[in-house]
Amino acid sequence: MTLTDDAQQGPIGPAAPSGTPPRRRKRAPSAAPAARFEPGRVAEARHRNPTWIVAGVLIVLLSALGGVLLFTSSDDRTEVLVAAADLEPGQPIERSDLRVQRIAADAGVASMPATSADDVIGEHPVGFVPAGTLLSPAMFEAAIPLGADEIVVGAALDPGEAPLSQLAVGDAVELVRVVLPPAGVEGEATAESIGAGTIWAVESVATGQLWVSVRVQRDVGMEASLAAAEDRLRLALVGGDG
């Protein structure tokens, strides 16, 4: 009996099913290249360019400045003067009586720009002005006109007869007459009030005296003129609550 070639190939196993793809072997992931390390060598720090830093700062500053200028140019408010406190008629204006405020006022609203503060100092309100009121030129006059029953009297006063270094236009004063005892009678001099007044003008003269003009009521002025002629007139400065 003769063996065929098929018999020489060994036992025949079950046939692989048709249509099944052959299996592929998985490849192991390749290892990442190791970092190169050189002993004794220090890594160099990265240097920043100072020119770029300065340029960046300038850009930020210019942007902020542009924003401020744009806001200012679009703001139509103006700086005006307002009363910082109640202003009494006849009392001269001082710098502390004024305050600057930014407002958006209509064209028809009377006001005074902040730059006119020096012009109004020393002038007198023609009427009572409450604190916070928007000021206008019509509210002030360089001098308040005298009333129908008012006069201005003047006198040259020696040192000691008035507070020479403190008197100013608009100050409230008390007019005082010195009463001497009758001739031949021992006694001390006394003083009596003539009335109240307001300093109208004050000026130092070459003789060392102080020439003072006082605005008073007519009857007070008559007595003050007589006391001045007799060299018995004295002035006393009255405080704010007086």
QUIGIZI-V192659 format. One record per residue. RES is the residue in one small letter. PHI is phi in radians with two decimals (* if undefined). PSI is psi in radians with two decimals (none if undefined). D_LAST is the distance of its C-alpha to the last C-alpha in Angstrom with 1 decimal. Layout:
RES:PHI:PSI:D_LAST / RES:PHI:PSI:D_LAST
This chain:
m:*:2.30:157.9 / t:-1.86:2.33:155.6 / l:-1.46:2.46:151.8 / t:-1.49:3.01:149.8 / d:-1.13:-0.53:146.9 / d:-1.18:-0.59:144.5 / a:-1.23:-0.53:145.8 / q:-1.26:-0.27:145.3 / q:-1.44:-0.02:141.6 / g:1.70:-3.14:141.0 / p:-1.16:2.53:139.8 / i:-1.63:2.09:138.0 / g:-1.50:3.13:134.6 / p:-1.17:2.44:132.7 / a:-1.28:2.48:131.6 / a:-1.20:2.38:127.9 / p:-1.07:2.47:126.5 / s:-1.27:2.57:126.3 / g:1.58:-0.09:122.9 / t:-1.52:2.12:121.0 / p:-1.23:2.64:119.3 / p:-1.25:2.55:119.9 / r:-1.32:2.47:117.4 / r:-1.91:2.51:115.4 / r:-1.38:2.34:114.3 / k:-1.29:2.38:110.6 / r:-1.58:2.39:109.4 / a:-1.20:2.39:107.2 / p:-1.05:2.44:103.8 / s:-1.27:2.42:103.8 / a:-1.24:2.42:101.7 / a:-1.13:2.53:98.6 / p:-1.12:2.38:99.1 / a:-1.18:2.49:97.7 / a:-1.13:2.45:94.7 / r:-1.39:2.24:95.7 / f:-2.25:2.19:94.6 / e:-1.97:1.97:95.1 / p:-1.06:2.42:94.6 / g:1.51:-0.05:92.4 / r:-1.86:2.23:90.6 / v:-1.70:2.36:86.8 / a:-1.15:2.37:85.4 / e:-1.38:2.37:83.3 / a:-1.27:2.55:79.6 / r:-1.36:2.22:78.8 / h:-1.66:2.30:76.5 / r:-1.56:2.54:73.8 / n:-1.35:1.99:73.5 / p:-1.10:-0.46:70.0 / t:-1.10:-0.73:70.2 / w:-1.18:-0.60:70.1 / i:-1.14:-0.82:67.2 / v:-1.09:-0.72:65.1 / a:-1.09:-0.68:66.1 / g:-1.13:-0.73:65.0 / v:-1.10:-0.74:61.6 / l:-1.11:-0.68:61.1 / i:-1.10:-0.73:62.2 / v:-1.12:-0.77:59.6 / l:-1.14:-0.75:56.8 / l:-1.13:-0.63:57.9 / s:-1.15:-0.74:58.1 / a:-1.13:-0.74:54.5 / l:-1.11:-0.69:53.2 / g:-1.09:-0.67:55.1 / g:-1.13:-0.71:53.6 / v:-1.13:-0.79:50.0 / l:-1.11:-0.67:50.9 / l:-1.15:-0.71:52.5 / f:-1.17:-0.71:49.4 / t:-1.14:-0.71:47.1 / s:-1.19:-0.48:49.3 / s:-1.57:-0.09:49.5 / d:-1.55:2.03:45.7 / d:-1.65:0.24:44.4 / r:-1.38:2.65:40.7 / t:-2.19:2.73:38.4 / e:-1.58:2.15:35.2 / v:-2.24:2.96:32.3 / l:-1.67:2.39:28.5 / v:-2.27:2.82:26.2 / a:-1.32:2.13:22.4 / a:-1.38:-0.33:21.6 / a:-2.64:3.01:18.2 / d:-1.12:2.27:16.5 / l:-1.83:2.13:16.1 / e:-1.56:2.50:13.7 / p:-1.11:2.42:15.5 / g:1.51:-0.21:15.1 / q:-1.60:2.24:13.6 / p:-1.12:2.53:16.6 / i:-1.37:2.36:18.5 / e:-1.96:2.88:19.0 / r:-1.07:-0.58:22.1 / s:-1.21:-0.23:20.3 / d:-1.43:-0.13:19.4 / l:-1.97:2.59:23.1 / r:-2.47:2.50:25.9 / v:-1.69:2.36:29.6 / q:-2.47:2.46:31.7 / r:-1.62:2.19:35.4 / i:-2.41:2.81:36.4 / a:-1.90:1.56:39.5 / a:-1.67:2.55:38.3 / d:-1.21:2.82:40.7 / a:-1.10:-0.51:41.5 / g:-1.50:-0.03:39.8 / v:-1.53:2.15:36.4 / a:-1.29:2.34:33.9 / s:-2.69:3.05:32.3 / m:-2.20:2.18:31.4 / p:-1.14:2.73:33.5 / a:-1.08:-0.44:32.1 / t:-1.25:-0.19:33.5 / s:-1.66:0.25:31.2 / a:-1.06:-0.74:28.0 / d:-1.14:-0.49:28.1 / d:-1.28:-0.54:28.4 / v:-1.57:-0.33:25.3 / i:-1.13:2.26:23.0 / g:1.68:-0.27:21.0 / e:-1.42:2.99:21.5 / h:-2.08:2.33:19.1 / p:-1.15:2.42:19.4 / v:-1.41:-0.19:20.8 / g:-2.77:3.11:19.4 / f:-1.23:2.30:17.8 / v:-2.13:1.96:19.8 / p:-1.19:2.72:20.1 / a:-1.08:2.46:20.8 / g:1.54:-0.02:24.6 / t:-1.30:2.40:25.2 / l:-1.22:2.12:28.1 / l:-1.48:2.62:26.8 / s:-2.46:2.75:28.8 / p:-1.04:-0.52:28.9 / a:-1.19:-0.22:28.3 / m:-1.41:-0.15:24.7 / f:-2.30:2.67:23.6 / e:-2.43:2.63:24.1 / a:-1.09:-0.59:24.0 / a:-2.59:2.39:22.0 / i:-1.32:2.24:20.7 / p:-1.02:2.53:23.0 / l:-1.19:2.53:21.8 / g:-1.36:3.04:21.7 / a:-1.12:-0.46:24.2 / d:-2.00:0.49:22.0 / e:-2.06:2.60:20.2 / i:-2.44:2.91:21.4 / v:-2.06:2.17:20.9 / v:-1.99:2.63:21.3 / g:-2.21:2.70:22.4 / a:-2.74:2.57:22.9 / a:-1.70:2.02:24.6 / l:-1.90:2.40:22.7 / d:-1.41:2.81:24.5 / p:-0.94:2.32:23.5 / g:1.70:-0.26:21.3 / e:-1.65:-0.12:19.8 / a:-2.81:2.69:17.2 / p:-1.26:1.47:16.3 / l:-1.01:-0.73:19.4 / s:-1.47:-0.02:19.7 / q:-2.04:-0.24:16.2 / l:-1.29:2.42:15.5 / a:-2.54:2.77:16.4 / v:-1.02:2.29:16.8 / g:1.67:-0.18:14.0 / d:-1.19:2.48:11.2 / a:-1.47:2.31:8.4 / v:-2.31:2.76:9.3 / e:-1.89:2.22:9.7 / l:-1.58:2.20:13.4 / v:-2.16:2.44:15.1 / r:-1.93:2.31:18.8 / v:-1.48:2.24:21.1 / v:-1.86:2.05:23.5 / l:-1.66:2.61:26.9 / p:-1.17:2.70:29.6 / p:-1.02:2.68:32.5 / a:-1.04:2.39:35.3 / g:1.44:-0.02:37.8 / v:-1.96:2.21:35.5 / e:-1.32:2.51:34.3 / g:2.87:2.99:30.7 / e:-1.75:2.65:27.5 / a:-1.28:2.57:24.9 / t:-2.15:3.00:21.7 / a:-2.29:2.53:18.5 / e:-2.37:2.55:16.9 / s:-1.35:2.36:13.9 / i:-1.61:-0.68:15.4 / g:2.77:-3.12:12.6 / a:-1.77:2.73:10.1 / g:-2.72:3.12:11.7 / t:-2.26:2.35:12.4 / i:-1.10:2.16:14.9 / w:-1.67:-0.68:18.2 / a:-2.75:2.66:20.5 / v:-2.59:2.39:20.8 / e:-2.73:2.38:24.2 / s:-1.42:2.46:26.0 / v:-1.97:2.89:29.0 / a:-1.11:-0.42:32.3 / t:-1.31:-0.06:31.7 / g:1.60:-0.09:29.0 / q:-1.47:2.99:26.3 / l:-2.08:2.08:23.4 / w:-1.54:2.12:23.6 / v:-2.17:2.31:20.3 / s:-1.93:2.30:20.0 / v:-2.17:2.33:16.9 / r:-1.57:2.13:16.7 / v:-2.49:2.98:15.9 / q:-1.21:2.76:17.3 / r:-1.03:-0.83:20.9 / d:-1.14:-0.63:20.6 / v:-1.16:-0.69:17.7 / g:-1.10:-0.64:19.8 / m:-1.10:-0.82:22.8 / e:-1.20:-0.61:21.4 / a:-1.18:-0.66:19.9 / s:-1.12:-0.71:23.3 / l:-1.15:-0.73:25.1 / a:-1.15:-0.62:22.9 / a:-1.19:-0.68:23.6 / a:-1.12:-0.53:27.3 / e:-1.60:0.09:27.4 / d:1.04:0.67:25.7 / r:-2.09:0.12:23.0 / l:-1.49:2.35:20.0 / r:-2.30:2.65:17.3 / l:-2.06:2.42:14.3 / a:-2.16:2.27:11.3 / l:-1.32:2.31:9.5 / v:-1.75:2.40:5.7 / g:-1.26:3.05:5.1 / g:-1.11:-0.54:5.5 / d:-1.58:0.05:3.8 / g:-1.49:none:0.0
